[in-house]
Amino acid sequence: MTMQIKPGTAWADVYARAQSAAPEAFDADRILNLTGGSWQKIGIPGAHQTPVDMSQIQGPPRVSHDEAAAAVAHAAREHKAWTAVDLDERKSRVAAAVAEMREHRDTLALLLVWEIGKPWKLACADVDRALDGVDWYLGQIERQLAGRTPLPGPVSNIASWNYPMSVQVHAELVQCLAGNGVVAKTPSQGGFHTLTLAHAFMKRAGLPVTLLSGVGAQLGDVLIRSEEIGCLAFVGGRANGRKAATSLADTGKRHFLEQEGLNAWGIWDFSQWDDLAAHLKKGFEYAKQRCTAYPRYVVQRELMPAFLEMYLPVVKSLRFGHPLAVQSPDDALPELEFGPLISANKASDLRAQYDEAVSGGGIPIYRGSLAQGRFLEGQDTSAYVAPATLLEPPPSWSLRHAEPFGPLDSIVVVDSEAELLAAMNASNGSLVASVATDDADFGARIAEELQSFKVGINKPRSRGDREEVFGGKGASWKGAFVGGDLLVQAVTEGETPVYGNFPTYSLYPEKV
C-alpha cells in the first residue's frame, strides 16, 4: 500500500504553525534562546535530523559558557523579584500560560512527533498530562505552600528528551507557582522546538523563565554549581547523574536527580495471562523509551510455556512505523505503539546489543522485521528498530544490568524465590517493579525485598503525578522525592523536612 504524510503535518507546515504562534521565539530558519528576559538570536545553531525520516530540521542554538553564566545571573534577579509576587498573581499567570498552551495543544504535539518520534496519540497525551497536572496544582497550591517560602535562587532544570511537556514543562510551571524563577536547558537530542513554543507562552504570561540550548559538558558547571542556583532538577542517565551528584557533593545544594534503572516484571505462581498480556502490550508504548518501562521479565521455569504463549502474540501484534503516514489524505493519524527511536545511532547500538547477546550465548526468542512497519515508500528508516526478545542473556552482556531504552526485551528463567529477587534487583535500584502472582502473600513478601521505589502486584507502576510520590532506590535516584505535595516541598523551604534519598545527608534533612 502507498503511504503519504497526512496533509498539514509535514515539518515545514508544523514549523510554520509554531512560528505563527510565537514569532518572537522562531525565526524563519532558527529558534532563539530565552535569556536576559527576552528571546535573543544568540548561540550557534547546529545541524539536526528528525528521527522520523532523518531529514534536516532546525537545530538547537547552542550558547557559550559565558552566555549561560550571564543568563543565570539574570535569572537570579528575576527570581528575587518573583518571590515578592503574591500567590494569587502567580496563580493567574501560570493559569494564563496553561490556557495558551492548551489553545496550541496540537502544534505542541506535532512538534513532539517530529522531534522525538512520538506517535500522535502519545504526543497529545504528553501535552494533556502536563496541563491537566498543573491545573491540579493550581487548586492545591495554597494548602501546599502553608508555612513554606521559595528557595534562595532559581531552579535549574536539565531534563531528558523523552517527555518535554509532562515532565519538564509540568515541573517548571509548578516551580514558578511555588514562587521560584526557572532556568531550563533544552535536551540535545530533541524537544527543543516544543520547549521553545511552551516557554514562549510562559514568558508572555509574565513567568520568570530562562531557556537555553547548549552542550552539557560546557554548561554543566554553570547550570549545576553556580552560587545563584537554588536547586537542580535532573532527569537522565546514570553516567551524567553521577557527574551532577559528584559536582554537588560539597555544596549542600537542594537537588532531585532521576536516573535510569532496570525495571522488571517477576512472574511466579500465576495464571491470569489475559490480564498480563494487556499490561505488556501497553508497556511497549513509545518503544519503551521511558524511565518506567519494563524491559526484563523474570519467569518461574514451570511457567515459561504459558508465558511464551501469552507473550509472543503480544510482541507480534505491535504496530510501529512513521507516525504521520496515512493511506488517504482523509485518514486519521495512525494509532501506533511506537515510531522511531530517538536517533539512528541509538537504533544501531540496540541492534548491535542484540547481536552481542546472541553471540554470547543468549537465545533469540523473537526478532521482528521493519517490513512489518508502516512507512513511506523509500523513506530513511535507520532510526527504527523492530521489537526483539532474548532468553537468558549472557552474564557479560552490556545490558544485563542496564535498561535498553528501546523495544529489546530479555527473559530470565528462575527456580527459586532467591533467584527471582536476585534477577529483579540486578541494577542496584530501580524506579518501578511488578510481580505477577496468584499468591497475595507471596506478592506482599517479595515486594518488601525488591530494590524498587514503586512495586505493583499484578499491575505495572508508572511515574504518577498529583498525589502520588515519585522517587527511586539505589542508583536510580538521588536527592528530594517529588510528586504531589512533595514536588512543592522539594522547591521550597519550611519546617517540614524534605523527604528524599540524600547520599550525604540524613534521610529527613531539615535543610539541604
N, C-alpha and C positions, 0 to 999 in steps of 0.2 A: 504494500500500500504506500502511496506517495504522501509524504507529510510536508507541512509548511508551518512557519511560525504564525501564530494567530495574529491577524492584523491589529495594529496598535500596540503590540507588546515587544517589538524589536527594540534593541538597545537604544538606537537613535531616538525613537519615539519616547521611551521611558526617560532618557536623559533630558529631552526637551520638556517633558512634563515637570521634572524636578527643577529645571532652570526657570520655567514659568512660575512655579510655586514659590521659589526663593531665589530671585535673580541676584540678590546681594551675596549669595554664597556660591553660585555656579556661574563661571564664565562659559563661553561657547566651547572652549577647549580644555578647561581645567576646573577643579574645585579649589576653594580657598581655605585658609586656616582662620579660625576664630581666636583672635588674640588681641590683647590691649583694648578689649571692649568693642571690637568691630571685626568684620571679615576683611582679611588682608591678603594681597597677592604676594605672599612670601613662600619660601620653600621651593624645592626643585621637584617638579612632577616627574615621576618615573614611569616607565612602560609597565602596563599591567594587562594580563589576559584573563578574560572571564572563563571559569571552568566549564561553563555551559557548552561552548563550542570553540574555545581557545582563541577567539577573536580579540583584537585590541580594544581596550576601553581606557578612559582617563584614569591615570594612576594617582596615588596619594602624593600631595606636595610636601615633601619631607623637609622639616625645618632643621636648623643647626642647633648645636648645644646652647650657644649664646642666645639665639632667638627663643628657645624654650625657657631659658632662665629668665628672660625679660617677661615672658608670658606668665610664668609662675609668680613673679613679683607683682604683676598687675592683678592676677587672680587673688593674691593675698589681700590686696587693698579692697577689691570687690567684696571679698569675704567679710572683712571688717565692717564695711558699710551694710552688708546684708544682714548681719547679726542684729542690727538695730531696727530692722523692718519687722513690724508686728505680725503675728501669726495669721490674722485674717487677711492681710495683704499678701502674704506668702501663699496662702491657700488660693486666693483669687488668681494670682499669676501662674501658679502651677496648673490650675484648672484651665486657664486660657491656653496654655501650651498643649495640654492634653486634647482640648477641643479642636485645635487646629491640626494636630496630628491625626485625629480621628477623621477630620474632613478630607485629609490627603492619605488615608489609610492604603488605598490601592496602589498609589505611587510608591509609598514606602515598601509595600510588599513586593512590587515588581522589581524595585532596586535590589531587594534581597534575593530574588530569583536569579538575576543576572550576576550579582556579585559573589554569592556563595553557593549557588546551585540549589537553593531550597525550593522544593515543589510549591506550586501556588497555594494550595490549601494550607500547608505548613507555614508558609511565609505570612499568610493572613493571620494565622493563629499566633505567630510570634508577635506581630504588631498588637493584636487584640489583647493578648495576655499582658503586655506591658501597660496598656492604657487602662484596662479593667483593674489591674493590680493597683495602679496609682489612685484610681477612684476610691478603692477601699481605704487606702491610707489617708486620703482627704477626709474621710468620715471618722477616722480613728485618731488622727494626729493630736488633737487637744488632750485626750487622755494619755497618749503615749509620751507626750512631752512634759507632763506634770513633774515639776522638780528637776527638769533637765535643761541644759544650755548647750549651744553649739560648741564645736571644737575650736581650739585656738587658731586653726588655719584651715584652708580648703581641703577637700577630699580629692586625692589623686586616683584616677581610675585607669587601670591598664587591664584590658579585657581581651578574651579570645574572640575570634571572628564568627563563631557559630550562632550566637544569639545576641546580635547587636541591640535589639529592641527589648526583649523580655528579660534580659539580664542587665545589660549596661545602661540603656536609657531609663529603664524602670528604676534602677538603683540611684542614678543621678537625680531623678526627679524627687525621690524620697529624701535624698541628701539635702537638696535645696529646700524642700518642705520643712526639714528639721532645722533650718537656719544656717546651712553651710554653703560656701562657694564650691564650685566644682571645676576641676581640671581633668580633661579626658584625652587619652591618646587613641587614635584610630588603629585597629589591628592592621598589620602589614599585609596580610593575606586576603583581606576582603572586609566589606562592611563600611568602608569609609564614605561612600556616597549616601547610604542610608543614614549614617550618623550625622553627616553634614546637613541633610534635609531636616532631620529631627532637631538638631541643635539650632538651625535657623529659626524654627518655630519657638524653641525655648528662649532664644535671645530676644525675639520680637516681644515675647511676653514679659520681658524685663528680668529674666533669671540670670544669676551671676555664673555663667558658664564659659569655659575656655575649651576649645577643641584643636588639637594639634596632630599632625602626621609626622612620623619620623622613625628612624631606626632605633630599636630598643636599646641596643648596646651603647649608642651615643647619648640617648636621652635619659637612660635609667638613673644616673646619678642625680639629675635634676628632678625627675618626677617621683623619686623614691626618698632620697636623703635630704632634699632641700629643707632648710630650717622652717621655711614658710608653710610647708605641707603639714596638715594636721592629722592625716590618716591616709593609708594606702589600701585601696580595694583592688585586688589582683585576681584574675581568672586565667589559668593557663596550665602549661605542663609542669612537671616536677623539676626539670632542669632549671627553667627560668624562675620558678617559685623558690627553689633553694637559693639562687643568687639573690633574689629580693630579700628573703629571710635573713641571709647572712649579712647583707648590706644594712639591715635594720637592727642587727643584734645589739649594737652598742648605743642605740638611740632611744629606746623605750617608746618609740612612736607607735600609735594605735595602728592596727592592720588586720585585714582578713584576707587570707591567701587561699583561694580554692584551687586545688590541683587534681591531677588525674589519679585514678586508682582502678584496679581490675575488678569490676563488679561481676558477681557470679550468681547464677541460679543453682541451688542444690536440689536434687530430686531423690527422694527416699520414701519408701513405703507409700506410693502414690498411685492413684487410679483415675483422677479427673482430667483426662487428656484433652478433651474438647475445650475446657476452660483454659488450660495451659497453652493450647495452640493459639487461641485468640490473643493472649498476652504476648506470645513470642512474635506473632506477625506484627502487631503494633510496635513492638520493640525495634523493628527494622526501620522505623521512620527516620528519614534524613540520613540513611546509610549508617546508622549508629554513630554519627559524628556529634556526640554529646557526652557530657561527663557522667550522666546517669544511665548510659546504655549498658546492656548485659551481653558481653561477647563470649563468656565462658559458662559452660554447663558441666556440672559435676554430678554424675549419674550413678546410682546404685547398679552394680553389674547385672543383677537379675532383671532390672527394668529396662535395659538397653534395647531389646527388641520393640517393646511398646513405645519407648521414647522415640526411636527412629521412625516407627510407623506414624507417629504424630508429627515429628519434626520435618521430615523430608517433603511432604506435601506443602507445608508452610513455606519452606525456602524456595520451592519450585514455583509457587504461586505469586512471588513478589513482582510488583510492577515497577519498572525503572526506565529511565531514559531522559530525553530532552524535556525539560519542564514546560516548555511553551509550544511543543509540536502538536498540531492538530491535523486531521484529515481534511476538514472543510472549514472555511472561514467562520461559519456559524457555530461550530462545535465549541462546547465549553472546554476550558483548560483541563488537561488530564489529571485524574487522581492517581498519583504515584506514591509508592513508599519512599522512593528516593531518586535523585538525579545524579549529578557527578559528585566526586569527592572535591575537596577544596582546590586541588591543583593536579596537574599531570604528574608532577614529581611525587606527590603523595600516592597517587594511583600506582605509579611504577614501583614505589617502595613496597606497597602492600602486595602486589603480585610477586615481587622478589621474596617477601617474607613467607608467602605461601609455599613457594618453591623451596625455600630454605628448610621449612619444617618437613616437607616431604622427603627431601634429600637426607635429612637427619633421622628418618625413620617414622615420621608421622604418617598416619593413614588417611588418604584423601577420601572423604565420605561424599562430598558433593562439590562440584565446581561448575557454576553457571557459565553462560556464554553471553557476550554482548549482542549476539544475534537475537536474543530474547527481549531486548530492549526496544523502545520507541525512539527512533532517530530520524533526522532529516537525511535525505539522500546525499552521500558524500561528506557529511559533517565530520569534523575532528572529534573523535571520541576518546582521546588519550587520557582524559581526566575521569573516565568512567571505569568502574570495576563491578563485574557481576558477583553476586553472593557466592561464597565458598565456605566449606566446613572441613575441619580436620579432627580426626580422632587420635587421642594420645600423642599430642605434640611432644617432641623430644625435650629433655631437661635443659639442653643447651640452646633452645630456640630463643631468639631475641624477644619474642612476645610471650614467653612462658609466664612472665611476671608483670607484663605491661599490657595496656589496652591498645588494640589496633587502630581505633578511631576510624573504622570502616567496616564494611559488611563481610568480615572474616571471623567466623565463629570457630571455637575449639571446644572439644568434648573430652573430659577426663573421667575414666571409669574407676569407681572405688568399691571397696568391700566392707569398710567399717566406718563407724561414726568418726573415729580419729582421722581416718584418711579423708573423709568428707570435709572436716574442718580445716585440715592442712591445705587441701586443694583450693578451698574457697578463700582462705586467708593468704593466698600466695603473694600478694603485692604490698605487704606492710601497710595495710589500711586501705579502705575504700569509702566511697560516699554512700553507696547503697548495696544491698544484697537481698536475695529472696530464697525461701525454702518452699518447695512444693512437697507436701506430705499430707496423708490422711490422718496422721497421728498428731493430734494437737499438743500433747505433752512433749513429744519429740521436737516439734517445731519451736515451742517455747524454750526448751532446754538448749537447743542448738543456737537459737538466736542470741542467747546470752554470751556465747563463745565466739561469735563472728566479729571480726575486726572491721565493722562497718557502722557508719553513723545511723543509717536507717535500715531496718530489716523488715521485709514483707513476708507474711505467711500466706502462701497461695495467691499472692498478688505482687506485682512489681512496685517499686517505690520510685519517686521522682523528686526533683528539686523542691517542688512545692512553693507556695508563696502565701501571703496573707498571714493567717495564724500559725502556719507550720514552720518550725525551726529547721534551719539547714546548716550543716557543717560536715565534718569528716573525722576519721580516726587515722592515727599513724601519719604517714607522709602525704595523705590526701588533703590535708587542711592544716593551716597554721593561723592562729590568732582568733579574733572575735567570731562567734557564731552569729548568723543572721536569720532573717525571716520574721515576719510579724513584728511584735514589739522589739525583738532583738535587733532587727535591722535599724530601727531608730536608735536604740541604745548604743549600737556599735559606732554611730557617728555623732553621739552627744556625750556630755559629761553630767554626772549626777551622783547621788548617794547609792543608787542601785549598782551593784557590781557588774562589770562587763563579763558576760558568760562566754567562755571560749576555750580554745586549745592553744595556750601560750607556752611555747617551749622553754622560755627562760623566766617565767613568772609562775605564781600560784594559779590554780585553776580558776579562782574567782578574784582576779586582781581588782583592787579598788580603782586604780588608775593606771593606764598603760599608754 
